[in-house]
Amino acid sequence: MAKIRVGFGFDVHQLRDQHPFVLGGVKLDHHSGAYGHSDADVMLHAICDALLGAANLRDIGYHFSNKDDRWKGISSLVLLQHVIKLLAEKGWAIGNIDAMVCLEAPKINPHIPAMQKNIAQAAGISEEDISIKATTNEQLGFIGREEGVVAYAVCLIEKI
């Protein structure tokens, strides 16, 4: 019987005017963007946390402290690659990733194939094993007021 585990990840970042918006490794054309220590790619951060949690390797803040200048402004695709190495060292491989982003704007549907490609390349898995979805918050709360963006992710990993 194969050993499998499920992980769950969550991340939130505030949005700031005239700041780049990177999501799934794709720079989106929008008047505001997610703000954070790295590139603030909320979806990749949720995916990293899901993977780390499934492997019982703590969380993204433990591995990539926002007080460490090595991670300042870094692409979250690099963080994901590092997480994949940590999993491989413990004998884990990714089964699949399912991510959900909650934001009012911009629309991400046209960018999903590029995001899947970026994540697949960084994680060393097939684009077929990556699901990306988006929803709005129906103009409610900080998401509805376009003050922030939230992402959730679940993943399945298996012992190799």
C-alpha positions in Angstrom: 0.0 0.0 0.0 1.4 3.4 -1.0 1.9 6.0 1.6 0.1 9.2 0.7 -0.5 12.5 2.5 -2.7 15.5 1.9 -1.6 19.1 2.6 -3.5 22.4 2.9 -2.1 25.9 2.4 -3.4 29.4 2.8 -1.9 32.8 2.2 -3.1 36.4 2.1 -1.4 39.6 0.9 -2.5 43.1 0.9 -2.8 44.9 -2.4 -1.0 48.2 -3.1 -1.5 50.6 -5.9 1.3 50.8 -8.5 2.9 47.6 -7.2 3.6 44.5 -9.4 1.1 41.7 -9.3 2.6 38.3 -9.7 0.4 35.2 -9.5 1.5 31.7 -10.5 4.8 33.2 -11.7 2.9 35.4 -14.2 3.1 39.2 -14.0 -0.5 40.5 -14.3 -1.4 43.8 -15.8 -3.3 45.6 -13.0 -3.3 48.9 -11.2 -2.3 47.2 -7.9 -0.4 44.2 -6.8 0.3 41.9 -3.9 2.8 43.3 -1.4 5.3 41.2 0.6 8.9 40.4 1.3 9.3 38.2 -1.8 7.4 38.8 -5.0 4.2 38.1 -2.8 2.9 35.4 -5.2 0.0 34.5 -2.9 -0.9 31.3 -4.9 2.6 29.9 -4.9 2.9 30.7 -1.2 -0.3 28.7 -0.5 1.1 25.8 -2.7 4.4 25.8 -0.8 2.6 25.7 2.5 0.4 22.8 1.4 3.4 20.8 0.2 5.4 21.5 3.3 2.5 20.7 5.6 1.8 17.4 3.8 5.4 16.4 4.3 5.4 17.6 8.0 8.2 20.1 7.2 6.7 23.1 9.0 5.6 26.1 7.0 6.9 28.7 4.4 7.7 31.2 7.1 10.0 28.7 8.8 12.0 28.1 5.7 11.9 31.6 4.1 11.7 34.2 6.9 10.6 37.6 5.9 13.5 38.9 8.1 16.1 37.2 5.8 17.4 39.4 3.0 18.1 36.3 0.9 14.4 36.1 0.1 13.8 39.8 -0.4 12.1 40.3 -3.8 12.8 36.7 -4.9 10.6 34.9 -7.3 8.3 32.5 -5.5 9.0 30.0 -8.2 12.5 29.7 -6.7 10.9 29.1 -3.3 8.7 26.4 -4.8 11.8 24.7 -6.3 13.4 24.8 -2.9 10.3 23.2 -1.3 10.4 20.5 -4.0 14.0 19.7 -3.1 13.1 19.5 0.6 10.3 17.0 -0.2 12.6 14.9 -2.4 15.2 14.7 0.4 12.5 13.1 2.6 11.4 10.8 -0.2 8.1 12.5 -1.3 6.8 13.2 -4.8 3.8 15.3 -5.7 0.6 13.6 -6.9 -1.4 16.7 -7.7 -1.9 20.4 -6.7 -5.3 22.2 -6.6 -5.2 25.9 -6.0 -7.9 28.5 -5.6 -7.4 32.3 -5.7 -10.0 34.7 -4.3 -9.8 38.3 -5.8 -12.1 40.8 -7.5 -9.7 41.7 -10.2 -8.0 41.2 -12.5 -9.5 38.1 -14.2 -7.0 35.3 -14.2 -8.7 32.8 -16.5 -6.6 33.8 -19.6 -3.4 33.4 -17.6 -4.1 29.9 -16.1 -2.2 27.9 -18.8 0.9 30.1 -18.3 0.6 29.6 -14.5 0.2 25.9 -14.8 3.3 25.8 -17.1 5.4 27.8 -14.6 4.4 25.7 -11.6 4.9 22.4 -13.6 8.4 23.5 -14.6 9.3 24.6 -11.0 7.8 21.5 -9.4 8.9 18.9 -12.0 5.4 17.6 -12.6 2.9 17.6 -15.4 0.6 20.6 -16.1 -2.2 18.0 -16.0 -1.5 17.6 -12.3 -2.1 21.3 -11.5 -5.6 22.7 -11.1 -6.0 26.5 -10.8 -9.3 28.2 -10.1 -10.4 31.7 -9.2 -13.5 33.3 -7.6 -14.5 36.7 -6.3 -15.7 37.6 -2.9 -18.9 39.1 -4.3 -17.5 42.6 -3.3 -17.6 41.7 0.4 -14.8 42.4 2.9 -11.2 43.4 2.2 -11.1 41.2 -0.9 -14.3 42.8 -2.3 -12.8 46.3 -1.6 -9.7 45.1 -3.5 -7.5 45.6 -0.4 -6.1 42.1 -0.5 -5.9 38.8 -2.2 -6.3 35.2 -0.7 -5.2 31.8 -2.0 -5.8 28.3 -0.9 -4.2 25.1 -2.0 -4.4 21.4 -1.4 -2.0 18.8 -2.6 -1.4 15.1 -2.5 2.1 13.7 -2.0 3.2 10.1 -2.1 6.3 8.3 -0.7 8.6 7.2 -3.5 
